[in-house]
Amino acid sequence: MMSIDIPTKDRPEWAEMAQGQHAMKKYVLQLQIDRISKKMAANEMTVDEGVEYLYEYFCKYPKGFRRDLEEIFKSW
């Protein structure tokens, strides 16, 4: 599923986000990222799986997290 509302999945910022390298303004989003980065640290999830999870999450709620996306990705 592709969405023009969010950046493409091949952007390196997705992997950075999955690894917890970007602080999120929305608390609920930060919780998702914390959960993903902990799973990756425990080898329960790969970076690709983390990116996939986040991408699908943003596809479901693109408008709610637009400001976070704009801050991280700048443009797309």
Buried (B, 14 or more C-beta within 10 A) or exposed (E): EEEEBBBEBEBEBBBBBBBBEBEBEEEEBBEBBEEBBEBBEEEEBEBEBBBBBBBEBBBEBBEEBEEBBEEBBEEE
